[in-house]
Amino acid sequence: MAHRTHRITAACPIHCLKAVLSAMAYNRLALAYEAPFDPPRTVGDVLKLAQDDKLNEITGLGPRRISEIEAALVFAGLPYRHTDPP
């Protein structure tokens, strides 16, 4: 049986990230616990939240989990650029 891989793109539904994130990071992200915005539906939504520095507004996502999500976006080859605040 051939192993098929799936390329993660911004258009993918968020569940595509389930394979590259820990259960803790994925579940918090997918449900956006207590965030002032709707849960992300696509990988592109996650990318936008990361670029807008809004992942920290999700309860349960601390620096470690946020770094994990950012690394997954980079690993997927998405145009994620993190800039530290001045």
Biotite code that builds the C-alpha atoms (Angstrom):
import biotite.structure as struc

atoms = struc.array([
    struc.Atom([0.000, 0.000, 0.000], chain_id="A", res_id=1, res_name="MET", atom_name="CA", element="C"),
    struc.Atom([1.405, 3.378, -0.980], chain_id="A", res_id=2, res_name="ALA", atom_name="CA", element="C"),
    struc.Atom([1.634, 6.074, 1.655], chain_id="A", res_id=3, res_name="HIS", atom_name="CA", element="C"),
    struc.Atom([-0.050, 9.272, 0.549], chain_id="A", res_id=4, res_name="ARG", atom_name="CA", element="C"),
    struc.Atom([0.936, 12.590, 1.994], chain_id="A", res_id=5, res_name="THR", atom_name="CA", element="C"),
    struc.Atom([-1.142, 15.697, 2.118], chain_id="A", res_id=6, res_name="HIS", atom_name="CA", element="C"),
    struc.Atom([0.347, 19.128, 1.637], chain_id="A", res_id=7, res_name="ARG", atom_name="CA", element="C"),
    struc.Atom([-0.993, 21.577, 4.188], chain_id="A", res_id=8, res_name="ILE", atom_name="CA", element="C"),
    struc.Atom([-2.108, 24.835, 2.603], chain_id="A", res_id=9, res_name="THR", atom_name="CA", element="C"),
    struc.Atom([-3.861, 27.929, 3.899], chain_id="A", res_id=10, res_name="ALA", atom_name="CA", element="C"),
    struc.Atom([-7.091, 26.678, 2.313], chain_id="A", res_id=11, res_name="ALA", atom_name="CA", element="C"),
    struc.Atom([-7.057, 23.421, 4.300], chain_id="A", res_id=12, res_name="CYS", atom_name="CA", element="C"),
    struc.Atom([-9.567, 22.967, 7.095], chain_id="A", res_id=13, res_name="PRO", atom_name="CA", element="C"),
    struc.Atom([-8.040, 23.322, 10.538], chain_id="A", res_id=14, res_name="ILE", atom_name="CA", element="C"),
    struc.Atom([-8.165, 19.567, 11.129], chain_id="A", res_id=15, res_name="HIS", atom_name="CA", element="C"),
    struc.Atom([-5.213, 19.250, 8.718], chain_id="A", res_id=16, res_name="CYS", atom_name="CA", element="C"),
    struc.Atom([-3.058, 20.590, 11.564], chain_id="A", res_id=17, res_name="LEU", atom_name="CA", element="C"),
    struc.Atom([-4.111, 17.730, 13.830], chain_id="A", res_id=18, res_name="LYS", atom_name="CA", element="C"),
    struc.Atom([-1.353, 15.536, 12.374], chain_id="A", res_id=19, res_name="ALA", atom_name="CA", element="C"),
    struc.Atom([1.407, 18.033, 13.168], chain_id="A", res_id=20, res_name="VAL", atom_name="CA", element="C"),
    struc.Atom([0.292, 19.454, 16.527], chain_id="A", res_id=21, res_name="LEU", atom_name="CA", element="C"),
    struc.Atom([0.040, 17.924, 19.970], chain_id="A", res_id=22, res_name="SER", atom_name="CA", element="C"),
    struc.Atom([-3.491, 17.132, 21.085], chain_id="A", res_id=23, res_name="ALA", atom_name="CA", element="C"),
    struc.Atom([-3.292, 19.905, 23.679], chain_id="A", res_id=24, res_name="MET", atom_name="CA", element="C"),
    struc.Atom([-2.300, 22.585, 21.167], chain_id="A", res_id=25, res_name="ALA", atom_name="CA", element="C"),
    struc.Atom([-4.730, 21.384, 18.508], chain_id="A", res_id=26, res_name="TYR", atom_name="CA", element="C"),
    struc.Atom([-7.745, 21.135, 20.813], chain_id="A", res_id=27, res_name="ASN", atom_name="CA", element="C"),
    struc.Atom([-7.198, 24.554, 22.373], chain_id="A", res_id=28, res_name="ARG", atom_name="CA", element="C"),
    struc.Atom([-6.636, 26.111, 18.960], chain_id="A", res_id=29, res_name="LEU", atom_name="CA", element="C"),
    struc.Atom([-9.564, 24.408, 17.241], chain_id="A", res_id=30, res_name="ALA", atom_name="CA", element="C"),
    struc.Atom([-12.018, 25.415, 19.961], chain_id="A", res_id=31, res_name="LEU", atom_name="CA", element="C"),
    struc.Atom([-10.466, 28.839, 20.668], chain_id="A", res_id=32, res_name="ALA", atom_name="CA", element="C"),
    struc.Atom([-11.310, 28.617, 24.356], chain_id="A", res_id=33, res_name="TYR", atom_name="CA", element="C"),
    struc.Atom([-12.584, 31.925, 25.729], chain_id="A", res_id=34, res_name="GLU", atom_name="CA", element="C"),
    struc.Atom([-11.132, 33.883, 22.808], chain_id="A", res_id=35, res_name="ALA", atom_name="CA", element="C"),
    struc.Atom([-12.803, 37.115, 21.689], chain_id="A", res_id=36, res_name="PRO", atom_name="CA", element="C"),
    struc.Atom([-13.080, 35.686, 18.170], chain_id="A", res_id=37, res_name="PHE", atom_name="CA", element="C"),
    struc.Atom([-14.628, 32.655, 16.497], chain_id="A", res_id=38, res_name="ASP", atom_name="CA", element="C"),
    struc.Atom([-12.592, 29.453, 16.311], chain_id="A", res_id=39, res_name="PRO", atom_name="CA", element="C"),
    struc.Atom([-10.403, 29.259, 13.211], chain_id="A", res_id=40, res_name="PRO", atom_name="CA", element="C"),
    struc.Atom([-11.929, 27.162, 10.439], chain_id="A", res_id=41, res_name="ARG", atom_name="CA", element="C"),
    struc.Atom([-8.964, 26.964, 8.093], chain_id="A", res_id=42, res_name="THR", atom_name="CA", element="C"),
    struc.Atom([-5.185, 26.839, 8.327], chain_id="A", res_id=43, res_name="VAL", atom_name="CA", element="C"),
    struc.Atom([-5.263, 30.298, 6.762], chain_id="A", res_id=44, res_name="GLY", atom_name="CA", element="C"),
    struc.Atom([-7.317, 31.524, 9.724], chain_id="A", res_id=45, res_name="ASP", atom_name="CA", element="C"),
    struc.Atom([-4.650, 30.129, 12.064], chain_id="A", res_id=46, res_name="VAL", atom_name="CA", element="C"),
    struc.Atom([-1.939, 31.806, 10.007], chain_id="A", res_id=47, res_name="LEU", atom_name="CA", element="C"),
    struc.Atom([-3.749, 35.151, 10.294], chain_id="A", res_id=48, res_name="LYS", atom_name="CA", element="C"),
    struc.Atom([-4.161, 34.758, 14.064], chain_id="A", res_id=49, res_name="LEU", atom_name="CA", element="C"),
    struc.Atom([-0.455, 33.979, 14.402], chain_id="A", res_id=50, res_name="ALA", atom_name="CA", element="C"),
    struc.Atom([0.591, 36.910, 12.224], chain_id="A", res_id=51, res_name="GLN", atom_name="CA", element="C"),
    struc.Atom([-1.713, 39.242, 14.153], chain_id="A", res_id=52, res_name="ASP", atom_name="CA", element="C"),
    struc.Atom([-0.254, 37.939, 17.443], chain_id="A", res_id=53, res_name="ASP", atom_name="CA", element="C"),
    struc.Atom([-3.686, 36.800, 18.659], chain_id="A", res_id=54, res_name="LYS", atom_name="CA", element="C"),
    struc.Atom([-2.962, 33.174, 19.544], chain_id="A", res_id=55, res_name="LEU", atom_name="CA", element="C"),
    struc.Atom([-2.206, 34.266, 23.108], chain_id="A", res_id=56, res_name="ASN", atom_name="CA", element="C"),
    struc.Atom([-5.860, 35.305, 23.446], chain_id="A", res_id=57, res_name="GLU", atom_name="CA", element="C"),
    struc.Atom([-6.874, 31.630, 23.451], chain_id="A", res_id=58, res_name="ILE", atom_name="CA", element="C"),
    struc.Atom([-7.081, 30.236, 26.975], chain_id="A", res_id=59, res_name="THR", atom_name="CA", element="C"),
    struc.Atom([-4.580, 27.438, 27.465], chain_id="A", res_id=60, res_name="GLY", atom_name="CA", element="C"),
    struc.Atom([-2.183, 28.510, 24.723], chain_id="A", res_id=61, res_name="LEU", atom_name="CA", element="C"),
    struc.Atom([0.982, 29.719, 26.371], chain_id="A", res_id=62, res_name="GLY", atom_name="CA", element="C"),
    struc.Atom([4.356, 30.448, 24.797], chain_id="A", res_id=63, res_name="PRO", atom_name="CA", element="C"),
    struc.Atom([5.230, 26.770, 24.368], chain_id="A", res_id=64, res_name="ARG", atom_name="CA", element="C"),
    struc.Atom([2.017, 25.823, 22.536], chain_id="A", res_id=65, res_name="ARG", atom_name="CA", element="C"),
    struc.Atom([2.094, 29.002, 20.467], chain_id="A", res_id=66, res_name="ILE", atom_name="CA", element="C"),
    struc.Atom([5.665, 28.193, 19.401], chain_id="A", res_id=67, res_name="SER", atom_name="CA", element="C"),
    struc.Atom([4.483, 24.708, 18.464], chain_id="A", res_id=68, res_name="GLU", atom_name="CA", element="C"),
    struc.Atom([1.728, 26.164, 16.267], chain_id="A", res_id=69, res_name="ILE", atom_name="CA", element="C"),
    struc.Atom([4.119, 28.654, 14.670], chain_id="A", res_id=70, res_name="GLU", atom_name="CA", element="C"),
    struc.Atom([6.607, 25.857, 13.956], chain_id="A", res_id=71, res_name="ALA", atom_name="CA", element="C"),
    struc.Atom([3.844, 23.807, 12.313], chain_id="A", res_id=72, res_name="ALA", atom_name="CA", element="C"),
    struc.Atom([3.006, 26.736, 10.031], chain_id="A", res_id=73, res_name="LEU", atom_name="CA", element="C"),
    struc.Atom([6.658, 27.109, 9.045], chain_id="A", res_id=74, res_name="VAL", atom_name="CA", element="C"),
    struc.Atom([7.031, 23.345, 8.575], chain_id="A", res_id=75, res_name="PHE", atom_name="CA", element="C"),
    struc.Atom([4.001, 23.406, 6.268], chain_id="A", res_id=76, res_name="ALA", atom_name="CA", element="C"),
    struc.Atom([5.796, 25.998, 4.140], chain_id="A", res_id=77, res_name="GLY", atom_name="CA", element="C"),
    struc.Atom([3.252, 28.723, 4.779], chain_id="A", res_id=78, res_name="LEU", atom_name="CA", element="C"),
    struc.Atom([4.335, 32.363, 4.542], chain_id="A", res_id=79, res_name="PRO", atom_name="CA", element="C"),
    struc.Atom([4.513, 32.899, 8.289], chain_id="A", res_id=80, res_name="TYR", atom_name="CA", element="C"),
    struc.Atom([6.827, 35.601, 9.554], chain_id="A", res_id=81, res_name="ARG", atom_name="CA", element="C"),
    struc.Atom([7.040, 36.313, 13.250], chain_id="A", res_id=82, res_name="HIS", atom_name="CA", element="C"),
    struc.Atom([8.348, 39.667, 14.284], chain_id="A", res_id=83, res_name="THR", atom_name="CA", element="C"),
    struc.Atom([9.133, 40.457, 17.874], chain_id="A", res_id=84, res_name="ASP", atom_name="CA", element="C"),
    struc.Atom([7.499, 43.624, 19.135], chain_id="A", res_id=85, res_name="PRO", atom_name="CA", element="C"),
    struc.Atom([9.847, 46.607, 19.514], chain_id="A", res_id=86, res_name="PRO", atom_name="CA", element="C"),
])
